[in-house]
Each structure stands twice: as C-alpha cells, then as structure tokens.
Amino acid sequence: MRLRPLVALVSAGLLLNTSAFANMDNFRFSGFASVVAGTVVDGDGYWARLPDAGGQYTSGIEFEPESLLGLQGRYAATTKLSLTAQVVMRGANDFDPDLEWFYASYQINPDTSLMVGRYRLPVYHFSEYMDIGIAYPWLRVPTDAYSLAVTNIQGASLSHSVDWEIGVTQLRLYAGQQDTRPNKLLTTIEQYKTGQIYNQQGQFIGVQDLLAEKDYKDLVGVVADTHIDWFNVRLSYLKGNEQYRLYGPADQGRPLIAGGEWTGTRFFDVSLVAELGYAMLMAEFNDYKDIYRSWFVSGVYRIDEWSLYAYATQFESDLRFIAPGGISAGTESPVSGSVDDEYHSIGVGFRYNINPRTAVKFEVINFEDHGDAAVFVDEDQDGETSAVAVSAALQLTF
C-alpha cells in the first residue's frame, strides 16, 4: 500500500476511535458529510468539476460523484499550540481516505496566529468551506468560478485581525508550494478536451489515457477580508511559479506532449457580500494570468428555515487551440483563433434547515457551452457540451 493512503487510513482510524482519546480532554473531533444525488435531464452529461475532478453525471441517478465524508481532529497541546488533521473520503475517489489537511497552529496573541503545514489554499471566499455544504446556501459552490487546479498548499500562514471601530479586517499572509502528480482536474479536462474516443458508429466509448501534472513553487499570497456591519469585501492575491506537463498514454511510455517549462503565475480574486435583512447578495470575480477569467453573482432570500436562491456564472479562458466544431475539426492558431473554453451556468434551488447542523437542498442547473473545446462528453463532436442537470443533497456537520 502506498504511504499516503496508509497514513490517511491510520489517521481516519484514530479519528474514529474515540476511546483512544477518552482521557484526552484537549482533543476535539468533528466532521461533515454530503450525500448528493444527481441526474442529467438534457444533454450528454454534466461535470461540476469540484476538487479531485468530482461531480460527473452522465446517465441515471448517480450518488457517488459529489458525495463525501470528512473527519477532522484537533489536539490542543497548550492554550496556544494545536495540531489539526483532516481526512476526506470522496465518492469520486471510491471513498478512499485522503489526508488533505495536516498543520500546526500557534496563537501568538489574541489577534495574531501562525499556521504551518498542509492546509487549504485561501484564494476564494469559500475556499476553506468548499467541501462543507452546510456552510453556504447553494447545493455546491458555483464551480465555473471555483476551478483553480490546486486546492491545498504546503507552507506557512500568518493571520492578524484589525479592529478599526466601524469594521474588522482579517489579514492573512502565506507562502509555500504544492506538487499535484497527477493533477486530477487537469488530467480529466485534457482527456475530454482532446482525447475523446468514438467507435465507427459515432458512439462515445471513452477517453485517451492522457496524464497531466502541475507543480507550484515560490507561492506568496495575501488576503484582506473586511466586514463592516452588513457588508463584506474580500480581496485575495497570489503569485508564484508553476510548471505544467501533459503526458501521453502509459502503453507508449508516457511521452511528454506539452509543457515542462516553469512560468510565472498570478491569481486575483475579489468577492462582495451584502446581508440585507432576509436577503443576501453576493458577487465574486477572479483572474488567472494568461489562463482564464471567471465570475458568479447570486441572490438568496431566507424565510424561516427556508432559503431560495439563484445564481449565474461565467468562465472564459485565454487558450486558443481547438478549431470551431470541436476536436474533430482539427486545430487553429493559438494567437488568432477563437476561445477554447467559454461557458456559463444558471442555477436555481432551495435549502431547508432541518436543524442548525443539517440541511437538505435541491437545485436545477442549466450549463451552456459556447467554446470550441468540449468540456465533457460530446456525442455529436461539435465542441458544445451543454446540459441541464438536477441534484438533491443532504448536508450536515457533526
């Protein structure tokens, strides 16, 4: 058994074995879960693309693509020093346990803390809560705008809170690196973008055995999250270096197809939230240098235990390679060609709170693909992979 799954499995066993901590008053166990059922009612398939390339729906009612279980343990060694570990088991990965977070934190003073280890990369408004469905109103975070190919980072983070009379600002400075080998999200994107396989009758039978990796180093980021009464603005900036590599099939010895050079990278994100009585309005925009731009806007109306919501998203890449008409039409100029990836979604749904820790949700999403590259299964091979999907979920924390 590989070391990483073994460590994760042992960690999960320790977290579940509460008797092991029966005499440890400084240990706190918590967890979260989502049971999600989804189906496609129109189109060839829908792919939510959340962490680890999960959320693929093609036919029938499917439960595994977005269902997950997370277990977290926190041990307070002193009043200032603590150790946190988080294991997540995703249906998209056959519920294999994965040790996603493992870090030590030190409370320097009431306003300042230091964190060292492996933790969630804090680039988005809901970065640290993407897997915890009960933390936000939607069934899932709007994935067109939450699609960075790295979700965790190994490094250090310094946080400081500033109270300035009319509001509070949480400042965070962090640095680190992360290797993703393979990168599951980019691997799946490349397989459906350039490696779909069809039989002589034109039926989709699978994807090519492509493999993508991406390494990140010299990452330095800053976050400024400000709350002023009913208004919240969050600014995030990240820069560093990245290396992308795309390999061919294993039976060919995994030849390098593209990439291999280190390039500078920059990612900027801004979110705005207004809490107006029973209503919440939110908008988030991000820009990934030379890669893509994306955004979403959403409105939520709360009535007692019910929340009704709607949102719209947009994603547009800077990449130009696939010719109009999809991969079957060939390639085009990477400079003057049309955009490979351009799509948007409109979603509506509701949430009902069974209790403060448990909610059920229902959502209908309409995904429209207008780029040249296929986003998911493309039965007619025209490059457009639009779909309508319906999902329901039970989400909770414990």
Summary of the structure (lengths in Angstrom):
residues: 398
radius of gyration: 21.6
end to end distance: 30.3
largest distance: 69.7
contacts: 1272
relative contact order: 0.14
helix: 12%
strand: 58%
